[in-house]
Amino acid sequence: MYQQFQEKMKPLEDELATVMRKLEQNLPKLEETASESTGLAKYGRGQLGSSIKDLLRSNPERAFKPKEIADELNTKSTTVSIWLNKYGMTDEEIERIPSGTGGKRFVYKIK
């Protein structure tokens, strides 16, 4: 009985092994196309903060919207907004200026 089971499973195991090998060979190609398609830079939390501050320091006369900061840093604007709302609020170097109606939107500049 066990031998019959092994005989039935052997072709399936071989086929699965072949499929896994093909996937492993194609995985680097798929990862390259995924990273190339977005084209956005990824930052760590501390790295993003220092990049934002460097951008604001290089343009001290200008106030930036989070979208403008993200465009300059080639990253997602939601990532920049989250960082600014979480860490930028307490940062002593970054000035947060309300803009628009309701005071829910902000622009940022260096102090």
C-alpha positions as CSV (number, residue, x, y, z in Angstrom):
1,M,0.0,0.0,0.0
2,Y,2.8,2.4,0.9
3,Q,4.6,1.5,-2.3
4,Q,1.5,2.3,-4.4
5,F,1.3,5.6,-2.6
6,Q,4.9,6.4,-3.4
7,E,4.4,5.4,-7.0
8,K,1.5,7.8,-7.4
9,M,3.2,10.6,-5.5
10,K,6.6,10.4,-7.3
11,P,5.4,12.1,-10.6
12,L,3.6,14.8,-8.6
13,E,6.7,15.5,-6.5
14,D,8.8,15.7,-9.6
15,E,6.4,18.1,-11.3
16,L,6.3,20.3,-8.2
17,A,10.1,20.3,-8.0
18,T,10.3,21.4,-11.7
19,V,7.8,24.2,-11.1
20,M,9.7,25.4,-8.0
21,R,13.0,25.5,-9.9
22,K,11.4,27.6,-12.7
23,L,9.9,30.0,-10.1
24,E,13.3,30.3,-8.4
25,Q,14.9,31.1,-11.7
26,N,12.3,33.7,-12.6
27,L,12.1,35.3,-9.2
28,P,15.1,37.7,-9.7
29,K,13.6,38.9,-13.0
30,L,10.2,39.5,-11.3
31,E,11.8,41.5,-8.5
32,E,13.8,43.6,-10.9
33,T,10.7,44.6,-12.9
34,A,8.7,45.3,-9.7
35,S,11.4,47.7,-8.3
36,E,11.9,49.3,-11.7
37,S,8.2,49.9,-12.3
38,T,7.8,52.0,-9.1
39,G,11.0,53.9,-9.5
40,L,10.6,55.4,-6.1
41,A,13.4,55.7,-3.5
42,K,12.9,53.9,-0.2
43,Y,14.1,55.5,3.0
44,G,14.5,54.4,6.6
45,R,12.8,56.5,9.2
46,G,16.0,58.4,10.2
47,Q,17.2,58.6,6.6
48,L,13.9,60.1,5.5
49,G,14.0,62.7,8.3
50,S,17.6,63.8,7.5
51,S,16.7,64.0,3.7
52,I,13.7,66.1,4.5
53,K,15.7,68.4,6.7
54,D,18.5,68.7,4.0
55,L,15.9,69.6,1.4
56,L,14.4,72.3,3.7
57,R,17.8,73.6,4.6
58,S,18.8,73.9,0.9
59,N,15.7,76.1,0.3
60,P,15.2,78.1,3.5
61,E,13.1,80.8,1.9
62,R,10.5,78.3,0.5
63,A,7.7,76.5,2.3
64,F,7.0,73.0,0.9
65,K,3.9,70.9,0.8
66,P,4.4,67.2,1.7
67,K,3.7,66.3,-2.0
68,E,6.4,68.7,-3.2
69,I,8.9,67.2,-0.7
70,A,8.1,63.7,-1.9
71,D,8.5,64.8,-5.5
72,E,11.9,66.3,-4.7
73,L,13.0,63.1,-2.8
74,N,11.5,60.8,-5.4
75,T,9.4,58.9,-2.8
76,K,5.7,58.5,-1.9
77,S,3.9,61.6,-0.5
78,T,2.1,59.4,2.0
79,T,5.4,58.3,3.5
80,V,6.5,61.9,3.8
81,S,3.1,63.0,5.3
82,I,3.2,60.2,7.9
83,W,6.8,61.1,8.8
84,L,6.0,64.8,9.1
85,N,2.9,64.1,11.2
86,K,4.6,61.7,13.5
87,Y,8.1,63.0,13.9
88,G,8.1,66.4,12.2
89,M,5.6,67.9,14.6
90,T,8.1,67.5,17.5
91,D,11.2,68.4,15.5
92,E,12.6,71.7,16.6
93,E,14.2,72.5,13.2
94,I,11.1,72.1,11.1
95,E,8.4,74.8,11.1
96,R,4.9,73.6,10.5
97,I,2.7,76.3,9.0
98,P,-1.1,75.9,8.7
99,S,-2.4,76.5,5.2
100,G,-5.8,76.4,3.5
101,T,-9.2,76.5,5.2
102,G,-9.8,74.6,8.4
103,G,-6.1,74.4,9.4
104,K,-5.9,70.7,8.4
105,R,-3.2,71.2,5.8
106,F,0.3,72.3,6.5
107,V,3.4,73.5,4.7
108,Y,6.9,73.0,6.1
109,K,10.0,75.0,6.2
110,I,13.2,75.1,8.2
111,K,13.4,77.4,11.2
